[in-house]
């Protein structure tokens, strides 16, 4: 179980780190700083997997950090969805 959970921890960290590469690549292509939608999905996915690992390790500092981050990532995704719905409805009118 220990090796499996270590793999889970590394997988979560890889997901979490991937968001920076995605943001960097998209920004380079657009020639301006951009945060793509995938950044928030990688953030949420990495944070949730790391939260599982933190709970397994019983690390309260890590648990609080990843829990708070997950809430922020979900909220950002909700705001993006709301904005896209609003723009879509406005464009159709």
PEFEN-V485177 format. One record per backbone hydrogen bond with DSSP energy under -1.0 kcal/mol. NH is the residue of the N-H (numbers start at 1). CO is the residue of the C=O. Records with the same first field share a line. If there is no record, write none. Layout:
NH->CO / CO
This chain:
5->1
6->2
7->3
8->4
9->5
10->6
11->7
12->8
13->9
14->10
15->11
16->12
17->13
18->14
20->17
21->17
22->18
23->19
24->20
25->21
26->22
27->23
28->24
29->25
30->26
31->27
32->27
39->36
41->37
42->38
43->39
44->40
45->41
46->42
47->43
48->44
49->45
50->46
51->47
52->48
53->49
54->50
55->51
56->52
57->53
59->54
63->59
64->60
65->61
66->62
67->63
68->64
69->65
70->66
71->67
72->68
73->69
74->70
75->71
76->72
77->73
78->74
79->75
80->76
81->77
82->78
83->79
84->80
85->81
86->82
87->83
88->84
89->85
90->86
91->87
92->88
93->89
